[in-house]
């Protein structure tokens, strides 16, 4: 019997100035799956609450009031508090392509390539601290990408290294940057302060068109490259099987050539991300393009887009909405699976299912 070829999925956009009832409802809905993922190697495999909070206070002290508000809304339980701190979480490998392009305005564009089984699809406009933020949530306390009302845009991609260590998950780091940095220089200073768990490429663009790409990895100082393109490798990384399977070098060259040709508008450059080799359909194997995003810092606007839909937002015009999409994988999905299930996260270092 043929395997099902599509998965129905709903993206949601909502507004909440500070963590409150809406955030709490989303957390309660997702927590059973997140808890299964967070504790899948046993409770002792995760840092204690004390270790997690001490690390947060040492490296991201400004974030602690936001974190405590989230913990209270989550019920104050030990496991939830440790999960929301994102200190040494279970490792996961993402894909993703990113690029910065200058035309009539500067734009940061990214694809998010991953598995829909381990993705929430929640876009949120907030004012948790002093800045407004529009961002795609991850693990409820972090974000995958976003922009703040000072005009700083951030995104990330996996850096292509198998090594993981002691440090924070990348998504809480990106939330920290959006909450407490107003430009690229401030964001780079914050990046120097925070140890990270794994290898990621963080891309930054601000209102004055300043940009930076920062390669971070466990146990290493940040490497500031200045590149306008980042996919899933870093200087010195060496994981040939992974690099081949996710086309990281092909995607890098494609974007590099598109930027060098300089034939696009900012809008048309973003639409490059809807085409191969940047757009992928292997959703069941953890490498499908779940969404694309474009950030325009000069006017404080962003787009989240798919082949057949577009969300456009700025800080004066953000409305709650939903988008139902079918993620079609021609090779088919497994018959028995659920969000954050063991079929996708059963190994200490889960690799993409090719």
N, C-alpha and C positions, 0 to 999 in steps of 0.2 A: 504494500500500500504506500502511495506517495506521501511524503511528509508535508505538513502544512508549509506554505511558502510565504505567509505574511503574518505579522503581529500588529494588532491594533494598539495604538499608543496615544495618550492625550497629554499635550503640553498645556501648562497653565501659567498665566501671568497674573500677579496680584500685588497689592500695595499694603504695606503696614509700616508705619513710621518707626516703631520700636518693636522688638519681639513681643507678641501678644497672642490673642486668641487664634488668629489665622495661622501663625507660625506653629502654635501648639497643636492645632488640629492636623496640620501636615506631619508634624513629628510623630504624633500618636499613630497615624496611619502607616508611616514608614518604619517605625521603630522595631516591630517584630522581625522584619527582614534584615534591617541593619544590625540588630543584636545578634542574629544568627551568623551574619558575616563577621562581625567584630570579635565574637568569641569562638570562632570555628576551630581554632587550635587550642582552646582551653583558656580559662580565666588567667592562669599563671603566665600565659604567653604575652599578656598585655601589661603595660606599666600600671602601677597602683594609682589610685586617685591622688594620693599625696605626691607621688612622683610627677604626675601629669600637671597638677596645679602649680607645683614649684617650678617646673619648666616654663609654664605659661607666664608666671610672675617674673621670672628671670629674663625671658627673652621678648615677651610681648606684653609688658605690664599695662599698657593703655587699653588692651583688649579685655582685661579681666572683668570689668563691669558688664560688658556685653555678654561674655561667657556665663557669668553668674546668673544673669537674667534668663538666659536660655536653659541653664540647669534647673532653675526654679520652675520654669514652665514645663520642663520635661519630667517633673515630679521629684527631683532631687535624689534619684537613685544612684548608687555607686557606678553601675555599668554605664548608664546614660551619661553621667558626668565625665567618665573616662573617655567615652566615645566622642563627646562634643569637644574635648580638649584637642583631639586629633594628634596626640603625642605618641609616636611609634604605632600607628594603626597597621592592620594587615596590608601588605604591599599589593598594589594593582598596577597593571600596565595599560596605559592609554596610547592612542595613536595621535592624530591631529597634525594639521599644517597651519602655519602662521606666516603672515607677511605684512610689511608696511609699505605703502605706495603713496607717492606724492604726485598729484595732478592739480586740478583746480583747488583741491584741499587734500590734506593728509588723512589717510584711513588705515586702520589696523583691521585686517581680515583674518578670520580663523575658521577652520572646520573642526568639528568635534567627532572623532572617529572612535567608536567604542561599541559595547554591547548594550542593547536596550534593556537587558535583564538587570543591569547594575547601573541604572540611570533613572533620575527622578523627574526631569523635565519641568522644573519649577523655576520660573523667572520672577524676580521680586524687586520692587522699588522700595527702598528703605531710607531711614535716617537714624541708624543705630547710634552713631556718634554725632559729630558736628557736620558731617557731609551727607548729602543725598547720594545714593548708590543705586544703579540698575545693574543687576547681575544674575547669572544662572547659578542656582544653588547647588551645593554638593555637600553631602554629609551634614546638612542643616546648619552647621556653623561656618562652612566655607563656601567658596564660589569657584566656578570653572573659568570665568571671564567676566568682565564688566567695565563700567565707566562711572566716575563720580562727577559731581557738579562743579568741581574745579577743572574738569577736562582731562583727568588722567584715565587712560584706558589700559587694561591689563588682560593678558591671556597666557596660556601655558600649553606646552606639549611635552610628552614623555621624552627623556633624553637618551634612551637606548642603552642603558647600563643595567646589568643584572644585579649589581651590588646594592643592598639596602643597609641602613644603619640606624642609629638613634637620632631622632629629630622629629620635626613636625611634618604632617601631611601637607602637600602643596596647596590644597584648596583653602585651608585656614590661613595660610600665608598670603594668598591673593586677597582674601577678605581683609586681612590686616592692612595691606597696602592701600586698598581702596578707602578704608576708613580713616587712615592716618597719614596719607601722603597726598600732596596736592599737585606734584609734578614729578618728572622723571628723576631729577636729582634727589628729592626727598625719598622716593621709592627705593632708589639704589642704596641710600644710607640705611634704610630699614632692612634691606635684604642682607646687609653685612652682619646684622645682629642675630639672625634666626637660623639655627641649625635645621637641616632638612633631612627627611628620611630616605629620599631617593633622588634620582637624576631627572631634572626637568629643565626645559628651556622656557624662560619667562620673557615675554615681550611687553614693552612699555612704550606708550606714545602719549604726549601731552598737548595742551592747547597751543603751545608755541611751536609745535611740530618737532620738538626734541624727541628723540627715540633712543632706545637701548634694548639689546637682547642679552640676557644674563643666563649663563649656563650654571646651574647649581647641582650639587651632588653630595651625598652623605660623606661627612668627614673632610670636605674640601672647602676652600674659600670660593666665593662666587667669581666667575670668570666673565668679564664684561667684554662682549665681542663687537658690539656696534652693528651686527648683521641686520639686514632687513628681511631675512628669510630664516625660518627655523622649522624643521620637521622633527624626525625622531632619532637623531644622532648628535653627538657632541665631538669636540676636538679630543682625540684620544680614546673615544669609545670604540669597542670592538665586540660586536655581537652579530656576526655575519648572517646567521639564520634569521634572526629577528629583522635585521635591516632588509634582507631580501624579501621576506614575506610581507612587509608593510610598505615596500617601495619607497623607503625614506629618501634615498638618493635621487630617484627619478622625480619625486615630488619637489625636492629641493631645486633640482635643475630647471624644472618646468617653471617654478615661480621666479627663480633668478632670471631666466630668459624673458619672462613676461615683464618683469620690472625693467630690465635692460632695454627692451624694445620700446618702452614708453609710448605705446600707441593707445592706451586705455584712458578713459575717465576713471574717477574713483569708483563710480557705480559699476561700470563694466568690468573693472578689475575684480571687484567682489564676486561678480557672476562667473569668473573663471573657476571658482570653487565648486560650482555645480557640475563640472565636467571632469572626466578621467584625465590625468591620473590623480586628481584631488578628491573626487567623489567616489564612494565605494558602497557596495551592497552586501558585503559578507557579515550581515548583522548577527547571525547565529554563531559565527566564529569570533565575535568580538571586534570586528573591524568594518563596521558600517558607519556611514556619515549620518549621525543623528540630527545635526543641525549645523548651520553656518551662521556666523555673526560678523558684522562690520561695525566699527566704532569710529565716529567722526568727532574728535575732541574739540575742534575749533567752534562748532555749534552745539556741542553737548548732546549729540544724538547717537542713536544706535539702530541697527536693523538685526533682526533674527529672521533667517529665511531658509526656505526649503525649495525643492523644484516647483512646487505648486502653491506656495503661500509665502507671504511676507508680513512680518510685524515691524512697524516703524514706531520708535518712541523717542521722546526727549523728556526733560524733567518737568516741563509744563504740560505735556500731553502724554500721559500714561494711563491706560485704562485696563481694567481686569478683563481677561479673555481666555478662551480655550481654543486649541487646535487639535483635531483628531486626524491622525495620520496612520497609514499602514506601512510599516517597514517591510519591504518585500525583499526576500532573499531567495533567489532562484534555486539554490541548492537545498532549501528547506530547513525548518526548525526541528529540534528534538521534540518527541511527543510529550515527554514528562519533564517539565522544568518549571521553575518559579523564580521570582525576583531574588537575587543574591543567593541562589541555590548552590549546593555543593558541586553540581555538575560543572560550574564555571569557576569555583574558588576552592577546589579540594587540595591543591598542592601548596606547599610553603611559598613557592614563587610561581604563581599561576601564569602560564604563558597563554598566548592567544591560541584559539582552537582552529588550526588550519588543516 
